Amino acid sequence: MNGTFEVKKHGLHQLQSGEWTLTVKLHCHDLPDSVMKAPMGQRYGMCMVEIDTDETQTPVNHRLSQQAAMCCQEQFFWRFLEARGVRMIIDGTEAAAKAVRSMCGVDSRSKFDTDPIAGDCWKQLHGEYLVWKDSP
């Protein structure tokens, strides 16, 4: 299925696994039949673009530091850090942030946005997390 349609954010909440559920609303005439008929769990690729009040479109693009901060809030990410051999107990967001900063050799996750080497370190770590998360 390929298509373009407008949606509005309706809800956002984090599951116990650390994953997020994003709920959107769309006009009844915009919902493709293929989506209606698809089984639960069907995967889709998405490209999100913010629509401002003046109808201009702005791509949604998280900074690396924001991405790192969001991951540090996920309990599943904490387990990844521990499985990766971090020499500390990851029992919360701050412990995860401390581990990430240590692993990437920065004093602040904001360096991921300004220092190319730190940014590459985070990208590598995040990529490993995504692979780990999807493995059985």
C-alpha positions as CSV (number, residue, x, y, z in Angstrom):
1,M,0.0,0.0,0.0
2,N,1.3,3.4,-0.9
3,G,-0.7,6.5,-0.2
4,T,-0.8,9.9,1.3
5,F,-3.4,11.1,3.8
6,E,-3.6,13.5,6.7
7,V,-3.8,12.2,10.3
8,K,-4.0,13.9,13.7
9,K,-2.2,12.7,16.8
10,H,-4.8,11.3,19.1
11,G,-2.8,9.6,21.8
12,L,0.7,8.4,22.9
13,H,1.6,6.0,25.6
14,Q,4.5,3.7,26.5
15,L,4.0,0.0,27.0
16,Q,5.6,-2.0,29.8
17,S,8.1,-3.4,27.2
18,G,9.3,0.1,26.5
19,E,7.7,0.4,23.1
20,W,5.4,3.3,22.3
21,T,1.8,3.2,21.0
22,L,0.9,6.2,18.8
23,T,-2.8,6.6,18.0
24,V,-3.9,8.8,15.1
25,K,-7.2,9.9,13.8
26,L,-8.0,10.2,10.1
27,H,-11.0,11.0,8.0
28,C,-13.1,7.9,7.2
29,H,-12.7,8.5,3.4
30,D,-8.9,8.5,3.8
31,L,-8.5,5.0,5.3
32,P,-7.3,2.7,2.5
33,D,-9.2,-0.6,2.2
34,S,-5.9,-2.5,2.4
35,V,-5.3,-1.1,5.9
36,M,-8.8,-2.1,6.9
37,K,-8.3,-5.6,5.7
38,A,-4.8,-6.1,6.9
39,P,-4.2,-8.4,9.9
40,M,-3.3,-6.9,13.3
41,G,0.5,-6.6,13.5
42,Q,0.9,-5.7,9.8
43,R,4.0,-3.6,9.5
44,Y,4.1,-0.3,7.5
45,G,6.8,2.2,6.7
46,M,5.9,5.7,7.6
47,C,7.1,9.2,6.7
48,M,5.7,11.9,9.0
49,V,5.6,15.5,8.1
50,E,4.3,18.1,10.4
51,I,1.6,20.4,8.9
52,D,1.7,23.9,10.4
53,T,-1.4,26.1,10.7
54,D,-0.4,27.8,7.5
55,E,-0.4,24.4,5.7
56,T,3.4,24.4,5.2
57,Q,5.0,21.0,5.9
58,T,8.0,20.4,8.1
59,P,9.6,16.9,8.3
60,V,9.7,15.4,11.7
61,N,13.4,14.8,12.5
62,H,14.5,14.1,16.0
63,R,17.9,15.2,17.1
64,L,20.2,12.4,18.2
65,S,20.2,13.7,21.8
66,Q,16.4,13.5,21.8
67,Q,16.5,10.0,20.4
68,A,19.1,9.0,23.1
69,A,16.9,10.5,25.8
70,M,13.8,8.6,24.6
71,C,15.8,5.3,24.5
72,C,17.1,5.9,28.1
73,Q,13.5,5.9,29.3
74,E,12.8,2.5,27.9
75,Q,13.2,-0.5,30.2
76,F,14.0,-2.7,27.2
77,F,16.9,-0.4,26.4
78,W,18.1,-0.8,30.0
79,R,18.2,-4.6,29.5
80,F,20.1,-4.0,26.2
81,L,22.8,-2.0,28.1
82,E,23.1,-4.7,30.7
83,A,23.3,-7.4,28.1
84,R,26.0,-5.4,26.4
85,G,28.1,-5.7,29.5
86,V,27.8,-2.3,31.1
87,R,29.5,-2.5,34.5
88,M,26.7,-0.9,36.4
89,I,23.1,-1.7,37.4
90,I,20.7,0.0,35.0
91,D,17.6,0.6,37.1
92,G,16.3,3.8,35.8
93,T,16.5,6.6,33.2
94,E,19.4,8.4,34.9
95,A,21.5,5.2,35.1
96,A,20.9,4.5,31.5
97,A,21.9,8.0,30.6
98,K,25.0,7.7,32.6
99,A,25.9,4.5,30.9
100,V,25.3,5.9,27.4
101,R,27.4,9.0,28.2
102,S,30.2,6.7,29.5
103,M,30.1,4.4,26.5
104,C,30.3,7.3,24.0
105,G,32.8,9.3,26.0
106,V,30.7,12.4,26.5
107,D,29.6,14.5,29.5
108,S,26.2,15.3,27.9
109,R,24.0,13.6,25.4
110,S,23.7,17.0,23.7
111,K,27.2,16.4,22.2
112,F,25.5,13.8,19.9
113,D,24.1,16.8,18.0
114,T,27.3,18.8,17.8
115,D,30.2,16.4,17.8
116,P,30.3,14.1,14.7
117,I,32.4,11.4,16.5
118,A,30.0,11.4,19.5
119,G,27.0,11.4,17.1
120,D,28.5,8.4,15.2
121,C,29.0,6.6,18.5
122,W,25.4,7.0,19.4
123,K,24.2,6.0,15.9
124,Q,26.3,2.8,16.3
125,L,24.9,2.0,19.7
126,H,21.4,2.7,18.7
127,G,21.7,0.5,15.6
128,E,23.0,-2.3,17.8
129,Y,20.0,-1.8,20.1
130,L,17.6,-2.0,17.2
131,V,19.1,-5.3,16.0
132,W,19.2,-6.7,19.6
133,K,15.6,-5.6,20.2
134,D,14.4,-7.5,17.1
135,S,16.3,-10.6,17.7
136,P,14.6,-13.6,19.3
